[in-house]
């Protein structure tokens, strides 16, 4: 296949170009070789196969996609445990998670409050320092 146009190259036809990094390019004719050398984009040339593929030209037969089946999840009993036992354990785990979350919440709230309080204290201390600095600067006389 031609590296620029995408056309098939028959035996005894075409040109080869070997770039400095030893990559081989095969072209169907001088026209495609010229366009490649001028660094033209084959996606913008209306006669190339790449353009036709991108713009859905000439592809009369559309590929019909098969409908995928929806996966239906089912739970089965495991050796040594019936389905009812598994469901009961799952529900118990869910309840335990909710209890743990409820116990954790007050601790988090307390931590947030202390963090907010510390932030407020720092802000007030900064304001006091700035106020004191303003008083000191107000007493000075600037010479310019």
N, C-alpha and C positions, 0 to 999 in steps of 0.2 A: 504494500500500500504506500501511496505517496504521503510523505510526512507533512505536506502542506495542505493538499486538496483532499486527500483521503481516497483518491481514485486508485483502481487496481493497476499495477505496472506489469505489463506482459513481458516475457523473456525477450531480451535484445533491445528493449526500449528503456528510456529514462536516463537520468544522470544521478551521480553520487557526489555528495559533498562531505568532506571529512573536516570537521572543525578542529581547532587547535588542541582541544581537550580530548581528541580522538573519538568524538561522538560522530557516528555515521548518519547522514540524512540522505534519503532517497527521494527523488522527484520524478514525476511522470513526464514532464517536458520542461523546456527552458522557461516558459511563462511562470510556472510554479516556483522554479529555482530563483528567478529574478525577484518575485514578490517576497520570497523568504529572505533573500539577501538584503532587500530594502526594509526588512523588519516589519512587513505588513502583517496585520492580524487576520488570520484565516477565518475567524468568527465574524468578521465584518465584510468578507467577500461573499457576495450572494451565490456564486457558482461553486463554492466548496461544500464538501459533505458535512463539515462541522457546522457551517451556517445553516444548512438545510435541516440538520438534526436538531439544532437549538431552536429553530423557528417552526418546527413541526411541518415541514414541507414534504409532499410526495409520500407520506406514510399513510396510505389509504386504509390499510388494515390496522385497526387499533387493537392493542393487546388487551384482552379482557381479563381484568383482575378477578381472581377467585375470591369469593367471600370467605373470610376467616371465621372459623367457628369460635363462639364465645366459650371460654373455659368456665365450667361450672365447678365450684369448689364443693367437695363433699368430705365430710369427716367420717372416718372409719374407726372401728374399735381396734386397739392395739392388743397384742397378746398379753394377757394378765390384767387388762382393764377394759371394761365395757364403755360404750359411748356415753352412757349416763354418768359414769364415774368421771370421765374426762371432762364433760361439760360442767359437772359440779365443782371440780378442782379449778377449772378456768374461772368460774364465777367467784369462787373463794379468793383466788389470786387477785381478781379485779377489786373485790371488797377490801382486801389487805392493802392494795395500792392506794385506794381512796383514803383509808385510815392513815397510812403513812404520810400522804400528802397533806391531810388535815393537821397532823401533828407538826409537820415541817413549816406550815404557813405562819404561825405566830412567831417562830424564831426568825424567819425571813423578814417579817414586818418589823420586829424589834431591831434587827440589824439595819434595816433601811432608815428607821427613825434615828438611830444613833449616828448613822452616816450623815443624814440631813442636818442633825443638830451640830455635829462637828463642822460641817461646811458653813453653817450659819455663824458659829463662833469665830471661825477664821475670817469670814467676811467682816464681822463687827470689829475684830482686832485690826484688820487692815484699814478700815475706816478711821479708827482711833489714831493709828500711826499717821495717816494722811492728814488728819485734823491737826495733830501736834506739829507736823512738818510745816503746815501752812502758817501756824502761829509763829514758828521760828523764822520762817521766810518773811513774814509780814514785818518783824522787828528789824530786819536788815535793810540797809540802804544800798541800792545798786548804783555803782559808778559806771558810766558808759562813755 
